[in-house]
Amino acid sequence: MPIEIPTDLTPELVPLSWLIGEWEGSGRLGSGDEDSEHFFQHVSFIQNGLPYLQYRAESWLTADDGTRLRPLTVETGFWALERKQIDADSGPGLIPGDIVPALRSADEVEALRNTDGGFDIAVSIAHPGGISELYYGQIKGPQIRLSTDMVMRGSHSKEYSAATRIFGLVDGNLLWRWDVATGSSPTRDASSEPGNGLEAHASAFLRKVS
């Protein structure tokens, strides 16, 4: 399936353009084995003319047949290419940036390509319960790999110390997997890297709905 790039997209979001839109589908908690619980998820990636995507994912626990049982969680965040911020960029806070984007051409964006042939990205995601994640990783074509650089927890938050996320576009569908390290110590998933404390947390298969 060809990737349609919006005509009003700021140049540095072109590598992320295949994410833009609304996605929904089903997934499994944990390692996805026979006893794993089911969930339904709706995800949106929205661009507003600035050099980042706004991210929102809302999930519901479901029965085996897909019937929604109750809300599960909501997470929100921002996705962008990882680069040094300059005066032309907006922020912090309400400080406006230049009218024209900081990176104005495909050649300027191409200069950010890393030695692996992809682009470094930064993703921040906030969760209920006083937890926020800062991920760094890479987008290379229709594949994304992220690892937490920092997890911020409130004084009464549950234990949560690290995570990785993998996303891929397969036949026009969005597949993802999320591994986490928490204060508990369940049996390690065999596909997790040894010694990093990560456990299989969830995975899903989403179809584009707009």
C-alpha positions in Angstrom: 0.0 0.0 0.0 1.5 3.4 -1.0 2.1 6.0 1.7 0.2 9.2 1.1 2.1 12.3 2.4 0.0 15.4 3.2 0.8 18.4 1.1 0.9 20.7 4.1 3.4 18.5 6.1 6.4 20.2 7.5 9.5 18.6 5.9 10.9 16.9 9.0 7.7 14.9 9.6 8.0 13.2 6.2 9.8 10.2 7.8 7.0 9.9 10.3 4.2 10.5 7.8 3.0 6.9 7.5 1.8 7.1 11.1 -0.5 10.0 10.6 -4.2 9.1 10.9 -6.5 7.0 13.1 -5.9 3.4 13.8 -7.8 0.8 15.7 -7.8 -2.9 16.4 -7.3 -5.6 19.0 -4.4 -6.9 21.1 -3.4 -9.2 23.9 -1.9 -8.3 27.3 1.3 -10.0 28.4 3.0 -12.5 26.1 -0.2 -13.1 24.1 -0.6 -16.7 25.2 -3.9 -18.5 25.5 -4.7 -17.1 28.9 -3.8 -13.5 28.1 -6.5 -10.9 28.3 -7.8 -9.2 25.2 -8.1 -5.4 24.6 -9.3 -3.0 21.9 -7.3 0.1 21.1 -7.9 3.3 19.2 -4.7 5.3 18.3 -4.4 8.7 16.6 -1.3 10.5 15.2 -2.2 14.1 14.4 0.0 16.9 12.8 -0.8 20.5 13.3 1.9 22.2 11.2 4.6 22.0 13.8 7.5 19.6 13.7 6.0 16.8 15.8 3.1 14.4 15.8 0.5 14.4 18.6 -0.2 10.9 19.9 -3.2 9.5 21.8 -4.0 5.9 22.5 -7.2 4.8 24.3 -7.7 1.2 25.3 -10.5 -1.0 26.6 -10.5 -4.5 28.0 -12.7 -6.8 25.9 -14.2 -10.3 26.0 -12.8 -12.9 23.7 -15.4 -12.0 21.1 -14.3 -8.3 21.1 -17.2 -7.0 23.3 -15.9 -4.0 25.3 -16.0 -4.6 29.0 -14.5 -1.5 30.6 -11.9 1.3 29.9 -8.3 0.2 30.4 -6.2 3.3 30.0 -5.3 6.4 28.0 -1.8 7.6 27.0 -0.8 10.8 25.2 2.4 12.2 23.9 4.5 13.7 21.1 6.7 12.1 18.4 9.5 14.0 16.6 12.8 13.6 14.9 15.6 13.9 17.5 17.7 17.0 16.8 19.0 20.1 18.6 16.3 22.8 19.1 17.2 26.2 17.6 15.8 29.7 17.8 13.5 29.0 14.9 11.6 26.3 17.0 8.8 27.2 19.3 9.1 26.9 23.1 9.7 26.5 25.8 6.1 27.1 26.8 4.3 29.7 24.6 7.4 31.2 23.0 6.6 31.3 19.3 8.9 30.0 16.6 9.5 31.3 13.2 6.7 31.3 10.7 8.8 29.0 8.4 9.9 25.7 9.8 13.4 25.2 11.2 14.1 22.6 8.5 12.8 23.9 5.2 13.7 21.3 2.7 14.1 17.6 2.1 17.9 18.1 1.8 18.0 19.6 5.3 16.0 16.6 6.7 18.1 14.1 4.8 21.2 15.5 6.6 19.8 14.1 9.8 19.8 10.5 8.5 22.0 8.4 10.8 24.7 5.9 10.0 22.2 3.0 10.0 20.2 4.7 7.2 17.3 5.8 9.4 16.4 8.8 11.6 16.8 9.2 15.3 13.5 10.0 17.0 12.4 11.2 20.5 9.0 10.2 21.9 7.4 11.4 25.2 4.4 9.6 26.6 2.3 10.4 29.7 0.2 7.9 31.6 -2.4 8.1 34.3 -1.0 7.5 37.8 1.9 10.0 37.6 4.1 8.2 35.1 5.8 9.8 32.1 8.3 8.1 29.7 11.0 9.6 27.4 12.0 7.3 24.6 14.8 7.6 22.1 15.1 5.3 19.1 15.1 5.1 15.4 12.6 5.2 12.5 13.8 3.4 9.4 11.2 3.3 6.6 8.1 1.6 8.1 9.8 0.3 11.3 10.3 2.0 14.6 12.3 0.9 17.7 12.2 2.8 20.9 13.8 2.4 24.4 13.3 4.6 27.4 16.0 7.0 28.4 14.0 8.2 31.4 10.9 7.2 33.3 9.5 9.8 35.7 7.2 8.5 38.5 5.2 10.4 41.1 5.6 9.8 44.8 2.7 7.4 44.8 3.1 5.8 41.4 3.4 2.1 40.8 6.9 0.6 40.2 7.9 1.1 36.6 11.5 1.5 35.5 12.1 1.0 31.8 10.4 0.0 28.5 10.9 -0.8 24.9 8.4 -0.4 22.0 8.5 -1.7 18.5 6.2 -0.6 15.7 5.9 -1.8 12.1 3.8 -1.2 9.0 2.8 -4.5 7.4 0.5 -4.6 4.4 -0.9 -1.2 5.5 -1.6 -2.3 9.1 0.2 -1.1 12.3 1.7 -3.8 14.5 3.3 -3.0 17.8 4.8 -4.7 20.9 5.6 -3.1 24.3 7.9 -4.6 26.9 8.3 -3.2 30.4 10.3 -3.5 33.5 8.4 -3.1 36.8 8.9 -3.8 40.5 7.3 -7.2 40.1 9.2 -10.3 38.9 7.0 -12.5 36.8 8.4 -15.2 34.5 10.6 -13.6 31.9 9.3 -13.8 28.3 11.7 -15.9 26.2 12.0 -13.2 23.5 13.1 -10.5 25.9 16.8 -9.7 26.0 18.5 -11.4 29.0 19.6 -9.2 31.9 17.5 -6.1 31.1 14.5 -6.9 33.3 12.0 -6.4 30.5 8.8 -8.5 30.4 6.3 -8.8 27.6 3.5 -6.3 28.4 1.2 -6.1 25.4 1.0 -6.3 21.6 -1.7 -5.3 19.0 -2.7 -5.3 15.4 -4.3 -2.1 14.2 -6.0 -1.1 11.0 -6.1 2.4 9.6 -9.6 3.8 9.8 -9.0 7.3 8.4 
